[in-house]
Amino acid sequence: MFDSAVAWLSAQGRTGQWGSEPFSAIPARVERVTSWATAGGMRIAEIDGEPAGCLVLGPAMEYVTPAPEPELYVRVLVIDQRFHGRGVGSALLERARAEAVEQGVSLLRVDCYAGDDGRLVKYYESQGFTRTETFKVEEWPGQILEMRLPAGAA
């Protein structure tokens, strides 16, 4: 999935997010994905029995200031590009919202790459998230977005 996303972004000339080298070729990235898979926060969406997308939920990323209240953080959302345009990302984000509500958490946050044409930020806004703060990890520009869930959830 990660490799297909990198190939898709590279084909569009959008290498600022994850570069152009496949995830599977970078040992540190393979280790990171493996740790997400074994930590219990990874959710996989399937279409016709094929893995179509991946969501990782947990605490805020290390480079992000934690929220001053309980939150659920979308650490990763990636779609196998064979399934692009089939609602996989939306379904996985709905799963994140449902899990936050089940946990009694009223704040769902995510961060994403904010460079190039800003399409990723706009995607999260189309899913109901609101921009909060920007940040940089070295030269990588990021945007934090949040979604407030019903008050009865907390």
Secondary structure, 3 states (H helix, E strand, C coil): CHHHHHHHHHHCCCCCCCCCCCHHHCHHHHHHHHHHHHHCCEEEEEECCEEEEEEEEECCCCCCCCCCCCCEEEEEEEECHHHCCCCHHHHHHHHHHHHHHHCCCCEEEEEEECCCCCHHHHHHHHCCCEEEEEEEECCEEEEEEEEECCHHHC
